[in-house]
């Protein structure tokens, strides 16, 4: 894979990571009705982020050890985000 493609993929991952954090931050400051909108946006960008990491692994830009370590952390963040979404929906 050429350097430009790797750079583009890395830039997209960085952008999605920042987008996810921004939406989580905004959700933390919103009232209950608006909170779910931003949590859903954060969840969507986070899901795409996880998918791009999987693509990086499949293209062998990440080795299995790196991918497993990253997946564990991503899974934990996903559970926390999902829990916050469920809690907000129930309220």
ABEGO torsion letter per residue (X at the ends): XBAAAAAAAAAAAAAAAAAAAAAAAAAAABBAAAAAAAAAAAAAAAAAAAAAAAAAAAAGABBAAAAAAAAAAAAAAAAAAAAAAAAAAAX
